[in-house]
Amino acid sequence: MNRTLTALTASLLLATGCSNEPSYDQAAERCIKAVNALPKGAQLHDARPKPCERMTDEDYNLIHAHKTLTDAGLMPTPTPTP
């Protein structure tokens, strides 16, 4: 009985996503902040910043492209809306 209850509880915790890891969206936000904190001209393809390790190649390349275009003055910096 105890083993069944323990297995059921563990399954429910896994199914509901109970973990200490941030969601993918939260990880993406942290990655964007880490990439934006790098100095202009930083070689972003040499090594990913630690917060970007979970990003797919496609998502990381998009973040990288945005940083590159912003640094070159080709992408407007978004202004927060009140």
Backbone atoms as SQL, in Angstrom:
CREATE TABLE atoms (id INTEGER PRIMARY KEY, chain TEXT, resi INTEGER, resn TEXT, atom TEXT, x REAL, y REAL, z REAL);
INSERT INTO atoms VALUES
  (1, 'A', 1, 'MET', 'N', 0.817, -1.195, 0.000),
  (2, 'A', 1, 'MET', 'CA', 0.000, 0.000, 0.000),
  (3, 'A', 1, 'MET', 'C', 0.864, 1.265, 0.000),
  (4, 'A', 2, 'ASN', 'N', 1.892, 1.293, 0.860),
  (5, 'A', 2, 'ASN', 'CA', 2.766, 2.466, 0.939),
  (6, 'A', 2, 'ASN', 'C', 3.534, 2.687, -0.357),
  (7, 'A', 3, 'ARG', 'N', 3.966, 1.589, -0.987),
  (8, 'A', 3, 'ARG', 'CA', 4.697, 1.721, -2.245),
  (9, 'A', 3, 'ARG', 'C', 3.791, 2.281, -3.332),
  (10, 'A', 4, 'THR', 'N', 2.555, 1.831, -3.360),
  (11, 'A', 4, 'THR', 'CA', 1.597, 2.316, -4.364),
  (12, 'A', 4, 'THR', 'C', 1.329, 3.795, -4.155),
  (13, 'A', 5, 'LEU', 'N', 1.136, 4.197, -2.903),
  (14, 'A', 5, 'LEU', 'CA', 0.877, 5.601, -2.591),
  (15, 'A', 5, 'LEU', 'C', 2.091, 6.465, -2.938),
  (16, 'A', 6, 'THR', 'N', 3.284, 5.973, -2.635),
  (17, 'A', 6, 'THR', 'CA', 4.501, 6.718, -2.957),
  (18, 'A', 6, 'THR', 'C', 4.664, 6.862, -4.464),
  (19, 'A', 7, 'ALA', 'N', 4.433, 5.794, -5.203),
  (20, 'A', 7, 'ALA', 'CA', 4.560, 5.842, -6.657),
  (21, 'A', 7, 'ALA', 'C', 3.520, 6.774, -7.258),
  (22, 'A', 8, 'LEU', 'N', 2.301, 6.732, -6.734),
  (23, 'A', 8, 'LEU', 'CA', 1.243, 7.606, -7.232),
  (24, 'A', 8, 'LEU', 'C', 1.577, 9.072, -6.948),
  (25, 'A', 9, 'THR', 'N', 2.069, 9.360, -5.772),
  (26, 'A', 9, 'THR', 'CA', 2.447, 10.729, -5.419),
  (27, 'A', 9, 'THR', 'C', 3.582, 11.224, -6.307),
  (28, 'A', 10, 'ALA', 'N', 4.582, 10.388, -6.529),
  (29, 'A', 10, 'ALA', 'CA', 5.705, 10.771, -7.386),
  (30, 'A', 10, 'ALA', 'C', 5.232, 11.021, -8.813),
  (31, 'A', 11, 'SER', 'N', 4.328, 10.188, -9.296),
  (32, 'A', 11, 'SER', 'CA', 3.800, 10.368, -10.654),
  (33, 'A', 11, 'SER', 'C', 3.036, 11.675, -10.783),
  (34, 'A', 12, 'LEU', 'N', 2.255, 12.010, -9.782),
  (35, 'A', 12, 'LEU', 'CA', 1.494, 13.255, -9.811),
  (36, 'A', 12, 'LEU', 'C', 2.418, 14.464, -9.780),
  (37, 'A', 13, 'LEU', 'N', 3.458, 14.396, -8.979),
  (38, 'A', 13, 'LEU', 'CA', 4.403, 15.508, -8.913),
  (39, 'A', 13, 'LEU', 'C', 5.111, 15.699, -10.248),
  (40, 'A', 14, 'LEU', 'N', 5.486, 14.610, -10.897),
  (41, 'A', 14, 'LEU', 'CA', 6.137, 14.711, -12.202),
  (42, 'A', 14, 'LEU', 'C', 5.168, 15.225, -13.258),
  (43, 'A', 15, 'ALA', 'N', 3.933, 14.777, -13.197),
  (44, 'A', 15, 'ALA', 'CA', 2.942, 15.178, -14.193),
  (45, 'A', 15, 'ALA', 'C', 2.578, 16.656, -14.080),
  (46, 'A', 16, 'THR', 'N', 2.610, 17.190, -12.876),
  (47, 'A', 16, 'THR', 'CA', 2.248, 18.596, -12.689),
  (48, 'A', 16, 'THR', 'C', 3.436, 19.527, -12.869),
  (49, 'A', 17, 'GLY', 'N', 4.603, 18.968, -13.144),
  (50, 'A', 17, 'GLY', 'CA', 5.763, 19.807, -13.404),
  (51, 'A', 17, 'GLY', 'C', 6.365, 20.406, -12.154),
  (52, 'A', 18, 'CYS', 'N', 6.238, 19.732, -11.058),
  (53, 'A', 18, 'CYS', 'CA', 6.783, 20.231, -9.793),
  (54, 'A', 18, 'CYS', 'C', 8.298, 20.072, -9.816),
  (55, 'A', 19, 'SER', 'N', 9.003, 21.170, -10.003),
  (56, 'A', 19, 'SER', 'CA', 10.459, 21.136, -10.003),
  (57, 'A', 19, 'SER', 'C', 10.987, 22.511, -9.641),
  (58, 'A', 20, 'ASN', 'N', 12.273, 22.562, -9.404),
  (59, 'A', 20, 'ASN', 'CA', 12.909, 23.829, -9.066),
  (60, 'A', 20, 'ASN', 'C', 13.352, 24.591, -10.297),
  (61, 'A', 21, 'GLU', 'N', 13.278, 23.966, -11.466),
  (62, 'A', 21, 'GLU', 'CA', 13.705, 24.628, -12.693),
  (63, 'A', 21, 'GLU', 'C', 12.673, 25.643, -13.144),
  (64, 'A', 22, 'PRO', 'N', 13.147, 26.763, -13.686),
  (65, 'A', 22, 'PRO', 'CA', 12.198, 27.754, -14.207),
  (66, 'A', 22, 'PRO', 'C', 11.538, 27.222, -15.479),
  (67, 'A', 23, 'SER', 'N', 10.401, 27.782, -15.819),
  (68, 'A', 23, 'SER', 'CA', 9.744, 27.398, -17.061),
  (69, 'A', 23, 'SER', 'C', 10.618, 27.820, -18.237),
  (70, 'A', 24, 'TYR', 'N', 10.298, 27.323, -19.427),
  (71, 'A', 24, 'TYR', 'CA', 11.084, 27.678, -20.606),
  (72, 'A', 24, 'TYR', 'C', 11.002, 29.175, -20.867),
  (73, 'A', 25, 'ASP', 'N', 9.809, 29.766, -20.667),
  (74, 'A', 25, 'ASP', 'CA', 9.651, 31.211, -20.860),
  (75, 'A', 25, 'ASP', 'C', 10.512, 31.996, -19.874),
  (76, 'A', 26, 'GLN', 'N', 10.555, 31.548, -18.630),
  (77, 'A', 26, 'GLN', 'CA', 11.396, 32.220, -17.635),
  (78, 'A', 26, 'GLN', 'C', 12.872, 32.070, -17.992),
  (79, 'A', 27, 'ALA', 'N', 13.242, 30.889, -18.478),
  (80, 'A', 27, 'ALA', 'CA', 14.627, 30.663, -18.896),
  (81, 'A', 27, 'ALA', 'C', 14.975, 31.568, -20.082),
  (82, 'A', 28, 'ALA', 'N', 14.026, 31.748, -20.998),
  (83, 'A', 28, 'ALA', 'CA', 14.261, 32.628, -22.153),
  (84, 'A', 28, 'ALA', 'C', 14.461, 34.068, -21.697),
  (85, 'A', 29, 'GLU', 'N', 13.654, 34.518, -20.748),
  (86, 'A', 29, 'GLU', 'CA', 13.807, 35.884, -20.229),
  (87, 'A', 29, 'GLU', 'C', 15.181, 36.073, -19.592),
  (88, 'A', 30, 'ARG', 'N', 15.628, 35.074, -18.850),
  (89, 'A', 30, 'ARG', 'CA', 16.951, 35.148, -18.222),
  (90, 'A', 30, 'ARG', 'C', 18.053, 35.148, -19.283),
  (91, 'A', 31, 'CYS', 'N', 17.859, 34.372, -20.333),
  (92, 'A', 31, 'CYS', 'CA', 18.828, 34.327, -21.421),
  (93, 'A', 31, 'CYS', 'C', 18.910, 35.690, -22.107),
  (94, 'A', 32, 'ILE', 'N', 17.776, 36.290, -22.391),
  (95, 'A', 32, 'ILE', 'CA', 17.748, 37.601, -23.045),
  (96, 'A', 32, 'ILE', 'C', 18.485, 38.625, -22.189),
  (97, 'A', 33, 'LYS', 'N', 18.239, 38.615, -20.887),
  (98, 'A', 33, 'LYS', 'CA', 18.923, 39.553, -19.986),
  (99, 'A', 33, 'LYS', 'C', 20.429, 39.312, -19.998),
  (100, 'A', 34, 'ALA', 'N', 20.833, 38.050, -19.998),
  (101, 'A', 34, 'ALA', 'CA', 22.262, 37.725, -19.995),
  (102, 'A', 34, 'ALA', 'C', 22.925, 38.166, -21.299),
  (103, 'A', 35, 'VAL', 'N', 22.262, 37.939, -22.420),
  (104, 'A', 35, 'VAL', 'CA', 22.821, 38.327, -23.714),
  (105, 'A', 35, 'VAL', 'C', 22.877, 39.848, -23.823),
  (106, 'A', 36, 'ASN', 'N', 21.838, 40.529, -23.383),
  (107, 'A', 36, 'ASN', 'CA', 21.819, 41.993, -23.459),
  (108, 'A', 36, 'ASN', 'C', 22.854, 42.638, -22.545),
  (109, 'A', 37, 'ALA', 'N', 23.273, 41.938, -21.501),
  (110, 'A', 37, 'ALA', 'CA', 24.274, 42.476, -20.583),
  (111, 'A', 37, 'ALA', 'C', 25.693, 42.359, -21.142),
  (112, 'A', 38, 'LEU', 'N', 25.865, 41.570, -22.205),
  (113, 'A', 38, 'LEU', 'CA', 27.192, 41.429, -22.809),
  (114, 'A', 38, 'LEU', 'C', 27.576, 42.717, -23.531),
  (115, 'A', 39, 'PRO', 'N', 28.869, 43.010, -23.599),
  (116, 'A', 39, 'PRO', 'CA', 29.294, 44.225, -24.300),
  (117, 'A', 39, 'PRO', 'C', 29.046, 44.119, -25.799),
  (118, 'A', 40, 'LYS', 'N', 28.936, 45.276, -26.446),
  (119, 'A', 40, 'LYS', 'CA', 28.760, 45.290, -27.901),
  (120, 'A', 40, 'LYS', 'C', 29.904, 44.554, -28.563),
  (121, 'A', 41, 'GLY', 'N', 29.574, 43.811, -29.609),
  (122, 'A', 41, 'GLY', 'CA', 30.592, 43.081, -30.355),
  (123, 'A', 41, 'GLY', 'C', 31.009, 41.763, -29.734),
  (124, 'A', 42, 'ALA', 'N', 30.369, 41.374, -28.639),
  (125, 'A', 42, 'ALA', 'CA', 30.714, 40.094, -28.019),
  (126, 'A', 42, 'ALA', 'C', 30.393, 38.960, -28.996),
  (127, 'A', 43, 'GLN', 'N', 31.271, 37.995, -29.060),
  (128, 'A', 43, 'GLN', 'CA', 31.069, 36.849, -29.947),
  (129, 'A', 43, 'GLN', 'C', 30.118, 35.871, -29.264),
  (130, 'A', 44, 'LEU', 'N', 28.850, 35.960, -29.591),
  (131, 'A', 44, 'LEU', 'CA', 27.841, 35.176, -28.897),
  (132, 'A', 44, 'LEU', 'C', 27.830, 33.717, -29.303),
  (133, 'A', 45, 'HIS', 'N', 28.428, 33.366, -30.434),
  (134, 'A', 45, 'HIS', 'CA', 28.412, 31.963, -30.840),
  (135, 'A', 45, 'HIS', 'C', 29.590, 31.180, -30.276),
  (136, 'A', 46, 'ASP', 'N', 30.552, 31.866, -29.640),
  (137, 'A', 46, 'ASP', 'CA', 31.682, 31.153, -29.055),
  (138, 'A', 46, 'ASP', 'C', 31.216, 30.249, -27.920),
  (139, 'A', 47, 'ALA', 'N', 30.486, 30.798, -26.997),
  (140, 'A', 47, 'ALA', 'CA', 29.962, 30.033, -25.866),
  (141, 'A', 47, 'ALA', 'C', 28.695, 30.717, -25.380),
  (142, 'A', 48, 'ARG', 'N', 27.674, 29.928, -25.169),
  (143, 'A', 48, 'ARG', 'CA', 26.416, 30.497, -24.678),
  (144, 'A', 48, 'ARG', 'C', 26.565, 30.898, -23.218),
  (145, 'A', 49, 'PRO', 'N', 25.958, 32.021, -22.856),
  (146, 'A', 49, 'PRO', 'CA', 25.916, 32.349, -21.428),
  (147, 'A', 49, 'PRO', 'C', 25.152, 31.246, -20.682),
  (148, 'A', 50, 'LYS', 'N', 25.511, 31.018, -19.461),
  (149, 'A', 50, 'LYS', 'CA', 24.899, 29.940, -18.669),
  (150, 'A', 50, 'LYS', 'C', 23.372, 29.979, -18.690),
  (151, 'A', 51, 'PRO', 'N', 22.726, 31.147, -18.541),
  (152, 'A', 51, 'PRO', 'CA', 21.261, 31.154, -18.554),
  (153, 'A', 51, 'PRO', 'C', 20.657, 30.722, -19.905),
  (154, 'A', 52, 'CYS', 'N', 21.477, 30.628, -20.935),
  (155, 'A', 52, 'CYS', 'CA', 20.970, 30.286, -22.276),
  (156, 'A', 52, 'CYS', 'C', 21.147, 28.817, -22.621),
  (157, 'A', 53, 'GLU', 'N', 21.664, 28.033, -21.721),
  (158, 'A', 53, 'GLU', 'CA', 21.950, 26.638, -22.041),
  (159, 'A', 53, 'GLU', 'C', 20.700, 25.824, -22.368),
  (160, 'A', 54, 'ARG', 'N', 19.556, 26.183, -21.808),
  (161, 'A', 54, 'ARG', 'CA', 18.319, 25.432, -22.078),
  (162, 'A', 54, 'ARG', 'C', 17.653, 25.826, -23.396),
  (163, 'A', 55, 'MET', 'N', 18.060, 26.933, -23.977),
  (164, 'A', 55, 'MET', 'CA', 17.409, 27.422, -25.188),
  (165, 'A', 55, 'MET', 'C', 17.710, 26.492, -26.361),
  (166, 'A', 56, 'THR', 'N', 16.704, 26.305, -27.212),
  (167, 'A', 56, 'THR', 'CA', 16.938, 25.555, -28.437),
  (168, 'A', 56, 'THR', 'C', 17.862, 26.394, -29.318),
  (169, 'A', 57, 'ASP', 'N', 18.486, 25.754, -30.284),
  (170, 'A', 57, 'ASP', 'CA', 19.364, 26.497, -31.196),
  (171, 'A', 57, 'ASP', 'C', 18.590, 27.596, -31.908),
  (172, 'A', 58, 'GLU', 'N', 17.376, 27.270, -32.325),
  (173, 'A', 58, 'GLU', 'CA', 16.556, 28.255, -33.048),
  (174, 'A', 58, 'GLU', 'C', 16.258, 29.474, -32.180),
  (175, 'A', 59, 'ASP', 'N', 15.856, 29.247, -30.935),
  (176, 'A', 59, 'ASP', 'CA', 15.538, 30.367, -30.042),
  (177, 'A', 59, 'ASP', 'C', 16.789, 31.170, -29.698),
  (178, 'A', 60, 'TYR', 'N', 17.900, 30.477, -29.439),
  (179, 'A', 60, 'TYR', 'CA', 19.130, 31.191, -29.116),
  (180, 'A', 60, 'TYR', 'C', 19.610, 32.010, -30.310),
  (181, 'A', 61, 'ASN', 'N', 19.502, 31.458, -31.506),
  (182, 'A', 61, 'ASN', 'CA', 19.910, 32.208, -32.700),
  (183, 'A', 61, 'ASN', 'C', 19.055, 33.454, -32.886),
  (184, 'A', 62, 'LEU', 'N', 17.782, 33.378, -32.556),
  (185, 'A', 62, 'LEU', 'CA', 16.904, 34.537, -32.644),
  (186, 'A', 62, 'LEU', 'C', 17.324, 35.611, -31.636),
  (187, 'A', 63, 'ILE', 'N', 17.609, 35.194, -30.412),
  (188, 'A', 63, 'ILE', 'CA', 18.076, 36.137, -29.388),
  (189, 'A', 63, 'ILE', 'C', 19.407, 36.758, -29.831),
  (190, 'A', 64, 'HIS', 'N', 20.283, 35.932, -30.365),
  (191, 'A', 64, 'HIS', 'CA', 21.586, 36.397, -30.856),
  (192, 'A', 64, 'HIS', 'C', 21.415, 37.405, -31.989),
  (193, 'A', 65, 'ALA', 'N', 20.543, 37.106, -32.944),
  (194, 'A', 65, 'ALA', 'CA', 20.317, 38.004, -34.081),
  (195, 'A', 65, 'ALA', 'C', 19.756, 39.337, -33.607),
  (196, 'A', 66, 'HIS', 'N', 18.837, 39.309, -32.670),
  (197, 'A', 66, 'HIS', 'CA', 18.255, 40.541, -32.148),
  (198, 'A', 66, 'HIS', 'C', 19.332, 41.402, -31.489),
  (199, 'A', 67, 'LYS', 'N', 20.196, 40.781, -30.690),
  (200, 'A', 67, 'LYS', 'CA', 21.283, 41.516, -30.023),
  (201, 'A', 67, 'LYS', 'C', 22.227, 42.126, -31.066),
  (202, 'A', 68, 'THR', 'N', 22.571, 41.347, -32.080),
  (203, 'A', 68, 'THR', 'CA', 23.485, 41.825, -33.116),
  (204, 'A', 68, 'THR', 'C', 22.892, 43.010, -33.868),
  (205, 'A', 69, 'LEU', 'N', 21.624, 42.903, -34.252),
  (206, 'A', 69, 'LEU', 'CA', 20.964, 43.987, -34.982),
  (207, 'A', 69, 'LEU', 'C', 20.783, 45.230, -34.112),
  (208, 'A', 70, 'THR', 'N', 20.486, 45.027, -32.845),
  (209, 'A', 70, 'THR', 'CA', 20.335, 46.153, -31.924),
  (210, 'A', 70, 'THR', 'C', 21.672, 46.863, -31.743),
  (211, 'A', 71, 'ASP', 'N', 22.745, 46.101, -31.563),
  (212, 'A', 71, 'ASP', 'CA', 24.081, 46.696, -31.395),
  (213, 'A', 71, 'ASP', 'C', 24.500, 47.480, -32.630),
  (214, 'A', 72, 'ALA', 'N', 24.052, 47.021, -33.809),
  (215, 'A', 72, 'ALA', 'CA', 24.409, 47.701, -35.055),
  (216, 'A', 72, 'ALA', 'C', 23.508, 48.904, -35.331),
  (217, 'A', 73, 'GLY', 'N', 22.526, 49.132, -34.483),
  (218, 'A', 73, 'GLY', 'CA', 21.609, 50.248, -34.658),
  (219, 'A', 73, 'GLY', 'C', 20.533, 49.987, -35.702),
  (220, 'A', 74, 'LEU', 'N', 20.354, 48.746, -36.080),
  (221, 'A', 74, 'LEU', 'CA', 19.369, 48.406, -37.093),
  (222, 'A', 74, 'LEU', 'C', 18.037, 47.959, -36.521),
  (223, 'A', 75, 'MET', 'N', 17.975, 47.821, -35.217),
  (224, 'A', 75, 'MET', 'CA', 16.744, 47.379, -34.558),
  (225, 'A', 75, 'MET', 'C', 16.402, 48.410, -33.487),
  (226, 'A', 76, 'PRO', 'N', 15.199, 48.973, -33.553),
  (227, 'A', 76, 'PRO', 'CA', 14.852, 49.955, -32.524),
  (228, 'A', 76, 'PRO', 'C', 14.731, 49.292, -31.156),
  (229, 'A', 77, 'THR', 'N', 15.144, 50.016, -30.144),
  (230, 'A', 77, 'THR', 'CA', 14.998, 49.539, -28.785),
  (231, 'A', 77, 'THR', 'C', 13.554, 49.759, -28.356),
  (232, 'A', 78, 'PRO', 'N', 12.875, 48.718, -27.879),
  (233, 'A', 78, 'PRO', 'CA', 11.484, 48.906, -27.485),
  (234, 'A', 78, 'PRO', 'C', 11.357, 49.839, -26.284),
  (235, 'A', 79, 'THR', 'N', 10.327, 50.657, -26.310),
  (236, 'A', 79, 'THR', 'CA', 10.058, 51.543, -25.184),
  (237, 'A', 79, 'THR', 'C', 8.863, 50.999, -24.425),
  (238, 'A', 80, 'PRO', 'N', 8.961, 50.955, -23.118),
  (239, 'A', 80, 'PRO', 'CA', 7.840, 50.424, -22.332),
  (240, 'A', 80, 'PRO', 'C', 6.611, 51.315, -22.456),
  (241, 'A', 81, 'THR', 'N', 5.464, 50.689, -22.507),
  (242, 'A', 81, 'THR', 'CA', 4.219, 51.446, -22.555),
  (243, 'A', 81, 'THR', 'C', 3.712, 51.662, -21.142),
  (244, 'A', 82, 'PRO', 'N', 3.195, 52.842, -20.863),
  (245, 'A', 82, 'PRO', 'CA', 2.732, 53.112, -19.485),
  (246, 'A', 82, 'PRO', 'C', 1.477, 52.351, -19.141);
